[in-house]
Amino acid sequence: MDHTTSPHLEPNGAVQAIEAAVAATVDHSLRRILVVDDETTIRLALSRFLRTRGFEVETADSGVAALEALQRQRFSLMLCDLRMPGLSGLEVVPKALLADQDLGVIMLTAVNDATSATEALSNGAFDYLTKPVELPDLQAAVERAMMRRMRTMERRAVDRMIREEVSLRTLQLEREKGALRELTVSVAETLINAMEAKDLYLRGHSQRVAELGAAIAAELGEGAHVVELIHTAGRLHDVGKIGIREAVLNKNGPLTVDEFAHVKDHVKIGLEILQPLHHLGDALHFIRDHHEHWDGGGYPHGRAGEEISIGGRVLTAADAFDALTSKRAYRDPMTAGTTLEYLATQAGRLLEPRIYDALRVVITRGDVPGMPRVS
């Protein structure tokens, strides 16, 4: 089956393609029957009749011998006596089906064993015949069982193919989403790089926050998916600064109340830019929360504690560390050690304490190339 084109087939074409593939995977030619009965005369009579109807027949005189035969080769059907010395027919059926799930089973039973035969049906047998077996009834039962076996195999093959097709298409969609996500992130990142290029002191900030945020998340034990989302959010967290006046961004000195309020708008602006990109998923929530404080004193929504997304909490720490260790027009950079000492005073206020601990471990260990280290 051509998996690259099948999703675009017309409905009738798709059905025909599945039917063709099923026909290729289901063995329609197998006409081998195993007759299991401890009575020699019954085995011989049934096998002789079935051979005249074009079947290959093998016989077994016990349940153990039947299971050994099933291990040696495949059969389309098994005619199995219900009551035999040793393993009974009821015990043989589930073991036989475990050996070959496609095996059709017809039970042979005395008239007074109908209840047991019904139990065999619930265990996977297709049908049962009462002894003495009438040959026309045997032929009809065999034909029904063969047809049912074929339909069961075809249904199972179709189900398997559908699962494979869905799995393949899902994988393709995930790849496409990943490529689209990377493309849109790259476009937004280009805007961020253009903005950072105008300010010597901001160059590389977003990428450093992304790398540090991912390292902190990994230290916290977050899964690879969350780590990647935090990395993506770090790369994009400042995209909204495109809408902030350069005179404010590059101001050589403290900001006024109005100027600081204007700077805070960058979170809202960033979300407005990125909101249509739904495939970014939780990365959008992480960007929304990267200026929220653990004690509720941040912006834009004043979230506190675990109301803040894990990505927002991590990026707050990464952003604060990089901002303090970077040179600004109005101050020199702080050392890594001094920054960690200061941020320790902010654990429980600006930062979640356990995230501060992870930040300290990552920086002390030197996990992120290019980041300041504790000397």
Contacts in CASP RR format, 6 or more apart in sequence:
PFRMAT RR
TARGET T0000
AUTHOR 0000-0000-0000
METHOD contacts of the structure
MODEL  1
MDHTTSPHLEPNGAVQAIEAAVAATVDHSLRRILVVDDETTIRLALSRFL
RTRGFEVETADSGVAALEALQRQRFSLMLCDLRMPGLSGLEVVPKALLAD
QDLGVIMLTAVNDATSATEALSNGAFDYLTKPVELPDLQAAVERAMMRRM
RTMERRAVDRMIREEVSLRTLQLEREKGALRELTVSVAETLINAMEAKDL
YLRGHSQRVAELGAAIAAELGEGAHVVELIHTAGRLHDVGKIGIREAVLN
KNGPLTVDEFAHVKDHVKIGLEILQPLHHLGDALHFIRDHHEHWDGGGYP
HGRAGEEISIGGRVLTAADAFDALTSKRAYRDPMTAGTTLEYLATQAGRL
LEPRIYDALRVVITRGDVPGMPRVS
1 17 0 8 1.000
1 18 0 8 1.000
1 21 0 8 1.000
1 161 0 8 1.000
1 165 0 8 1.000
3 165 0 8 1.000
3 168 0 8 1.000
6 14 0 8 1.000
6 17 0 8 1.000
6 165 0 8 1.000
7 165 0 8 1.000
7 169 0 8 1.000
9 17 0 8 1.000
18 158 0 8 1.000
18 161 0 8 1.000
18 162 0 8 1.000
21 157 0 8 1.000
21 161 0 8 1.000
22 154 0 8 1.000
22 157 0 8 1.000
22 158 0 8 1.000
22 161 0 8 1.000
25 157 0 8 1.000
26 150 0 8 1.000
26 153 0 8 1.000
26 154 0 8 1.000
26 157 0 8 1.000
27 153 0 8 1.000
28 150 0 8 1.000
30 74 0 8 1.000
30 75 0 8 1.000
30 76 0 8 1.000
31 54 0 8 1.000
31 55 0 8 1.000
31 56 0 8 1.000
31 76 0 8 1.000
31 146 0 8 1.000
32 55 0 8 1.000
32 56 0 8 1.000
32 57 0 8 1.000
32 58 0 8 1.000
32 73 0 8 1.000
32 74 0 8 1.000
32 75 0 8 1.000
32 76 0 8 1.000
33 50 0 8 1.000
33 55 0 8 1.000
33 56 0 8 1.000
33 57 0 8 1.000
33 58 0 8 1.000
33 75 0 8 1.000
33 76 0 8 1.000
33 77 0 8 1.000
33 78 0 8 1.000
33 79 0 8 1.000
33 142 0 8 1.000
34 57 0 8 1.000
34 58 0 8 1.000
34 59 0 8 1.000
34 60 0 8 1.000
34 66 0 8 1.000
34 69 0 8 1.000
34 70 0 8 1.000
34 75 0 8 1.000
34 77 0 8 1.000
34 78 0 8 1.000
34 79 0 8 1.000
35 43 0 8 1.000
35 46 0 8 1.000
35 47 0 8 1.000
35 50 0 8 1.000
35 57 0 8 1.000
35 58 0 8 1.000
35 59 0 8 1.000
35 60 0 8 1.000
35 78 0 8 1.000
35 79 0 8 1.000
36 59 0 8 1.000
36 60 0 8 1.000
36 61 0 8 1.000
36 62 0 8 1.000
36 63 0 8 1.000
36 65 0 8 1.000
36 66 0 8 1.000
36 78 0 8 1.000
36 79 0 8 1.000
36 80 0 8 1.000
36 81 0 8 1.000
36 84 0 8 1.000
36 89 0 8 1.000
36 92 0 8 1.000
37 43 0 8 1.000
37 46 0 8 1.000
37 59 0 8 1.000
37 61 0 8 1.000
37 79 0 8 1.000
37 80 0 8 1.000
37 81 0 8 1.000
37 84 0 8 1.000
37 108 0 8 1.000
38 61 0 8 1.000
38 62 0 8 1.000
38 81 0 8 1.000
38 84 0 8 1.000
38 85 0 8 1.000
39 81 0 8 1.000
40 61 0 8 1.000
42 81 0 8 1.000
42 108 0 8 1.000
42 131 0 8 1.000
42 133 0 8 1.000
43 59 0 8 1.000
43 61 0 8 1.000
44 59 0 8 1.000
46 57 0 8 1.000
46 79 0 8 1.000
46 133 0 8 1.000
46 138 0 8 1.000
47 57 0 8 1.000
47 59 0 8 1.000
49 135 0 8 1.000
49 138 0 8 1.000
49 139 0 8 1.000
50 57 0 8 1.000
50 138 0 8 1.000
50 142 0 8 1.000
51 57 0 8 1.000
53 139 0 8 1.000
53 142 0 8 1.000
55 142 0 8 1.000
58 69 0 8 1.000
58 73 0 8 1.000
58 75 0 8 1.000
60 66 0 8 1.000
60 68 0 8 1.000
60 69 0 8 1.000
62 84 0 8 1.000
62 85 0 8 1.000
62 86 0 8 1.000
62 87 0 8 1.000
63 80 0 8 1.000
63 84 0 8 1.000
63 86 0 8 1.000
63 87 0 8 1.000
63 89 0 8 1.000
63 91 0 8 1.000
63 92 0 8 1.000
64 86 0 8 1.000
64 87 0 8 1.000
66 78 0 8 1.000
66 80 0 8 1.000
66 92 0 8 1.000
66 96 0 8 1.000
67 87 0 8 1.000
67 92 0 8 1.000
67 95 0 8 1.000
67 96 0 8 1.000
67 99 0 8 1.000
69 75 0 8 1.000
70 78 0 8 1.000
70 96 0 8 1.000
70 99 0 8 1.000
70 100 0 8 1.000
70 103 0 8 1.000
71 99 0 8 1.000
74 100 0 8 1.000
74 102 0 8 1.000
74 103 0 8 1.000
75 100 0 8 1.000
75 103 0 8 1.000
76 103 0 8 1.000
76 104 0 8 1.000
76 146 0 8 1.000
76 149 0 8 1.000
77 103 0 8 1.000
77 104 0 8 1.000
77 105 0 8 1.000
77 106 0 8 1.000
77 142 0 8 1.000
77 145 0 8 1.000
77 146 0 8 1.000
77 149 0 8 1.000
78 96 0 8 1.000
78 103 0 8 1.000
78 104 0 8 1.000
78 105 0 8 1.000
78 106 0 8 1.000
79 106 0 8 1.000
79 108 0 8 1.000
80 89 0 8 1.000
80 92 0 8 1.000
80 93 0 8 1.000
80 96 0 8 1.000
80 105 0 8 1.000
80 106 0 8 1.000
80 107 0 8 1.000
80 108 0 8 1.000
80 125 0 8 1.000
81 89 0 8 1.000
81 107 0 8 1.000
81 108 0 8 1.000
81 109 0 8 1.000
82 88 0 8 1.000
82 89 0 8 1.000
82 90 0 8 1.000
82 107 0 8 1.000
82 108 0 8 1.000
82 109 0 8 1.000
82 110 0 8 1.000
82 113 0 8 1.000
82 116 0 8 1.000
82 117 0 8 1.000
82 120 0 8 1.000
82 128 0 8 1.000
83 89 0 8 1.000
83 109 0 8 1.000
83 110 0 8 1.000
83 113 0 8 1.000
83 116 0 8 1.000
87 95 0 8 1.000
89 107 0 8 1.000
89 120 0 8 1.000
90 116 0 8 1.000
90 119 0 8 1.000
90 120 0 8 1.000
90 123 0 8 1.000
93 105 0 8 1.000
93 107 0 8 1.000
93 120 0 8 1.000
93 123 0 8 1.000
93 124 0 8 1.000
93 125 0 8 1.000
94 123 0 8 1.000
94 124 0 8 1.000
96 103 0 8 1.000
96 105 0 8 1.000
97 103 0 8 1.000
97 105 0 8 1.000
97 124 0 8 1.000
102 149 0 8 1.000
102 152 0 8 1.000
102 153 0 8 1.000
102 156 0 8 1.000
103 149 0 8 1.000
104 125 0 8 1.000
104 126 0 8 1.000
104 145 0 8 1.000
104 148 0 8 1.000
104 149 0 8 1.000
105 120 0 8 1.000
105 124 0 8 1.000
105 125 0 8 1.000
105 126 0 8 1.000
105 145 0 8 1.000
106 125 0 8 1.000
106 126 0 8 1.000
106 127 0 8 1.000
106 128 0 8 1.000
106 129 0 8 1.000
106 141 0 8 1.000
106 142 0 8 1.000
106 145 0 8 1.000
107 117 0 8 1.000
107 120 0 8 1.000
107 121 0 8 1.000
107 125 0 8 1.000
107 127 0 8 1.000
107 128 0 8 1.000
107 129 0 8 1.000
108 128 0 8 1.000
108 129 0 8 1.000
108 131 0 8 1.000
108 133 0 8 1.000
109 116 0 8 1.000
109 117 0 8 1.000
109 128 0 8 1.000
109 129 0 8 1.000
109 130 0 8 1.000
109 131 0 8 1.000
110 130 0 8 1.000
110 131 0 8 1.000
111 130 0 8 1.000
111 131 0 8 1.000
114 128 0 8 1.000
114 130 0 8 1.000
117 125 0 8 1.000
117 128 0 8 1.000
118 128 0 8 1.000
120 128 0 8 1.000
121 127 0 8 1.000
121 128 0 8 1.000
126 144 0 8 1.000
126 145 0 8 1.000
126 148 0 8 1.000
126 149 0 8 1.000
127 141 0 8 1.000
127 144 0 8 1.000
127 145 0 8 1.000
129 137 0 8 1.000
129 138 0 8 1.000
129 141 0 8 1.000
177 279 0 8 1.000
178 279 0 8 1.000
180 279 0 8 1.000
181 232 0 8 1.000
181 277 0 8 1.000
181 279 0 8 1.000
181 280 0 8 1.000
184 277 0 8 1.000
184 279 0 8 1.000
184 280 0 8 1.000
185 232 0 8 1.000
185 235 0 8 1.000
185 236 0 8 1.000
185 280 0 8 1.000
188 235 0 8 1.000
188 236 0 8 1.000
188 239 0 8 1.000
188 273 0 8 1.000
188 274 0 8 1.000
189 206 0 8 1.000
189 235 0 8 1.000
189 236 0 8 1.000
191 239 0 8 1.000
191 242 0 8 1.000
192 206 0 8 1.000
192 235 0 8 1.000
192 236 0 8 1.000
192 238 0 8 1.000
192 239 0 8 1.000
192 241 0 8 1.000
192 242 0 8 1.000
193 204 0 8 1.000
195 202 0 8 1.000
195 238 0 8 1.000
195 241 0 8 1.000
195 242 0 8 1.000
196 202 0 8 1.000
196 203 0 8 1.000
196 204 0 8 1.000
196 205 0 8 1.000
196 206 0 8 1.000
197 203 0 8 1.000
198 246 0 8 1.000
198 250 0 8 1.000
199 249 0 8 1.000
199 250 0 8 1.000
201 326 0 8 1.000
201 327 0 8 1.000
201 328 0 8 1.000
201 329 0 8 1.000
202 249 0 8 1.000
202 326 0 8 1.000
205 238 0 8 1.000
205 322 0 8 1.000
205 323 0 8 1.000
205 326 0 8 1.000
206 234 0 8 1.000
206 235 0 8 1.000
206 236 0 8 1.000
206 237 0 8 1.000
206 238 0 8 1.000
207 235 0 8 1.000
208 318 0 8 1.000
208 322 0 8 1.000
208 368 0 8 1.000
208 370 0 8 1.000
208 371 0 8 1.000
209 234 0 8 1.000
209 237 0 8 1.000
209 315 0 8 1.000
209 318 0 8 1.000
209 319 0 8 1.000
209 322 0 8 1.000
210 230 0 8 1.000
210 231 0 8 1.000
210 232 0 8 1.000
210 233 0 8 1.000
210 234 0 8 1.000
210 235 0 8 1.000
211 231 0 8 1.000
211 368 0 8 1.000
211 369 0 8 1.000
211 371 0 8 1.000
212 318 0 8 1.000
212 321 0 8 1.000
212 322 0 8 1.000
212 359 0 8 1.000
212 362 0 8 1.000
212 368 0 8 1.000
212 371 0 8 1.000
213 230 0 8 1.000
213 231 0 8 1.000
213 234 0 8 1.000
213 314 0 8 1.000
213 315 0 8 1.000
213 317 0 8 1.000
213 318 0 8 1.000
214 227 0 8 1.000
214 228 0 8 1.000
214 230 0 8 1.000
214 231 0 8 1.000
215 362 0 8 1.000
215 367 0 8 1.000
215 368 0 8 1.000
216 314 0 8 1.000
216 317 0 8 1.000
216 318 0 8 1.000
216 355 0 8 1.000
216 358 0 8 1.000
216 359 0 8 1.000
216 362 0 8 1.000
217 223 0 8 1.000
217 226 0 8 1.000
217 227 0 8 1.000
217 230 0 8 1.000
217 310 0 8 1.000
217 311 0 8 1.000
217 314 0 8 1.000
218 227 0 8 1.000
219 358 0 8 1.000
219 361 0 8 1.000
219 362 0 8 1.000
219 367 0 8 1.000
220 310 0 8 1.000
220 314 0 8 1.000
220 354 0 8 1.000
220 355 0 8 1.000
220 358 0 8 1.000
222 230 0 8 1.000
222 310 0 8 1.000
226 282 0 8 1.000
226 310 0 8 1.000
226 311 0 8 1.000
229 281 0 8 1.000
229 282 0 8 1.000
229 283 0 8 1.000
229 286 0 8 1.000
229 311 0 8 1.000
230 283 0 8 1.000
230 286 0 8 1.000
230 310 0 8 1.000
230 311 0 8 1.000
230 314 0 8 1.000
230 315 0 8 1.000
232 280 0 8 1.000
232 283 0 8 1.000
233 283 0 8 1.000
233 284 0 8 1.000
233 286 0 8 1.000
233 287 0 8 1.000
233 290 0 8 1.000
233 311 0 8 1.000
233 312 0 8 1.000
233 315 0 8 1.000
234 286 0 8 1.000
234 287 0 8 1.000
234 290 0 8 1.000
234 315 0 8 1.000
234 318 0 8 1.000
236 274 0 8 1.000
236 280 0 8 1.000
236 283 0 8 1.000
236 287 0 8 1.000
237 286 0 8 1.000
237 287 0 8 1.000
237 290 0 8 1.000
237 315 0 8 1.000
237 319 0 8 1.000
238 266 0 8 1.000
239 270 0 8 1.000
239 273 0 8 1.000
239 274 0 8 1.000
239 287 0 8 1.000
240 266 0 8 1.000
240 267 0 8 1.000
240 269 0 8 1.000
240 270 0 8 1.000
240 273 0 8 1.000
241 249 0 8 1.000
241 266 0 8 1.000
241 269 0 8 1.000
242 269 0 8 1.000
242 270 0 8 1.000
242 273 0 8 1.000
243 265 0 8 1.000
243 266 0 8 1.000
243 269 0 8 1.000
244 262 0 8 1.000
244 263 0 8 1.000
244 265 0 8 1.000
244 266 0 8 1.000
244 269 0 8 1.000
245 262 0 8 1.000
248 255 0 8 1.000
248 259 0 8 1.000
248 262 0 8 1.000
248 263 0 8 1.000
249 263 0 8 1.000
250 329 0 8 1.000
251 259 0 8 1.000
251 329 0 8 1.000
252 329 0 8 1.000
252 330 0 8 1.000
253 329 0 8 1.000
253 330 0 8 1.000
254 330 0 8 1.000
255 263 0 8 1.000
264 291 0 8 1.000
264 299 0 8 1.000
264 300 0 8 1.000
267 287 0 8 1.000
267 288 0 8 1.000
267 290 0 8 1.000
267 291 0 8 1.000
267 299 0 8 1.000
267 300 0 8 1.000
268 300 0 8 1.000
270 287 0 8 1.000
271 284 0 8 1.000
271 287 0 8 1.000
271 288 0 8 1.000
274 280 0 8 1.000
274 284 0 8 1.000
274 287 0 8 1.000
275 284 0 8 1.000
277 284 0 8 1.000
282 309 0 8 1.000
282 311 0 8 1.000
285 309 0 8 1.000
285 311 0 8 1.000
285 312 0 8 1.000
286 309 0 8 1.000
286 310 0 8 1.000
286 311 0 8 1.000
286 312 0 8 1.000
286 314 0 8 1.000
286 315 0 8 1.000
287 312 0 8 1.000
287 315 0 8 1.000
288 300 0 8 1.000
288 301 0 8 1.000
288 309 0 8 1.000
288 312 0 8 1.000
289 303 0 8 1.000
289 308 0 8 1.000
289 309 0 8 1.000
289 311 0 8 1.000
289 312 0 8 1.000
289 313 0 8 1.000
289 315 0 8 1.000
289 316 0 8 1.000
290 311 0 8 1.000
290 312 0 8 1.000
290 315 0 8 1.000
290 316 0 8 1.000
290 319 0 8 1.000
291 298 0 8 1.000
291 299 0 8 1.000
291 300 0 8 1.000
291 316 0 8 1.000
291 319 0 8 1.000
292 298 0 8 1.000
292 299 0 8 1.000
292 301 0 8 1.000
292 302 0 8 1.000
292 303 0 8 1.000
292 304 0 8 1.000
292 308 0 8 1.000
292 312 0 8 1.000
292 313 0 8 1.000
292 316 0 8 1.000
293 302 0 8 1.000
293 304 0 8 1.000
293 316 0 8 1.000
293 349 0 8 1.000
293 350 0 8 1.000
293 351 0 8 1.000
294 304 0 8 1.000
294 305 0 8 1.000
294 308 0 8 1.000
294 313 0 8 1.000
294 316 0 8 1.000
294 348 0 8 1.000
294 349 0 8 1.000
294 350 0 8 1.000
294 351 0 8 1.000
294 352 0 8 1.000
294 353 0 8 1.000
295 304 0 8 1.000
295 305 0 8 1.000
295 348 0 8 1.000
295 349 0 8 1.000
295 350 0 8 1.000
296 302 0 8 1.000
296 303 0 8 1.000
296 304 0 8 1.000
296 305 0 8 1.000
297 304 0 8 1.000
305 313 0 8 1.000
305 352 0 8 1.000
308 316 0 8 1.000
313 351 0 8 1.000
313 352 0 8 1.000
313 355 0 8 1.000
314 355 0 8 1.000
316 350 0 8 1.000
316 351 0 8 1.000
316 355 0 8 1.000
317 343 0 8 1.000
317 351 0 8 1.000
317 352 0 8 1.000
317 355 0 8 1.000
317 356 0 8 1.000
317 358 0 8 1.000
317 359 0 8 1.000
318 359 0 8 1.000
320 343 0 8 1.000
320 346 0 8 1.000
320 350 0 8 1.000
320 351 0 8 1.000
321 339 0 8 1.000
321 340 0 8 1.000
321 343 0 8 1.000
321 359 0 8 1.000
321 363 0 8 1.000
322 371 0 8 1.000
324 333 0 8 1.000
324 334 0 8 1.000
324 339 0 8 1.000
324 342 0 8 1.000
324 343 0 8 1.000
325 333 0 8 1.000
325 334 0 8 1.000
325 335 0 8 1.000
325 336 0 8 1.000
325 339 0 8 1.000
325 371 0 8 1.000
325 372 0 8 1.000
326 333 0 8 1.000
327 333 0 8 1.000
333 372 0 8 1.000
334 342 0 8 1.000
335 372 0 8 1.000
335 375 0 8 1.000
336 363 0 8 1.000
336 371 0 8 1.000
336 372 0 8 1.000
336 373 0 8 1.000
336 374 0 8 1.000
336 375 0 8 1.000
337 363 0 8 1.000
337 374 0 8 1.000
337 375 0 8 1.000
339 372 0 8 1.000
340 359 0 8 1.000
340 360 0 8 1.000
340 363 0 8 1.000
340 364 0 8 1.000
340 374 0 8 1.000
343 350 0 8 1.000
343 351 0 8 1.000
343 356 0 8 1.000
343 359 0 8 1.000
344 356 0 8 1.000
344 360 0 8 1.000
346 356 0 8 1.000
347 353 0 8 1.000
347 356 0 8 1.000
347 357 0 8 1.000
348 356 0 8 1.000
351 359 0 8 1.000
362 368 0 8 1.000
363 371 0 8 1.000
363 372 0 8 1.000
363 373 0 8 1.000
363 374 0 8 1.000
364 373 0 8 1.000
364 374 0 8 1.000
366 373 0 8 1.000
END
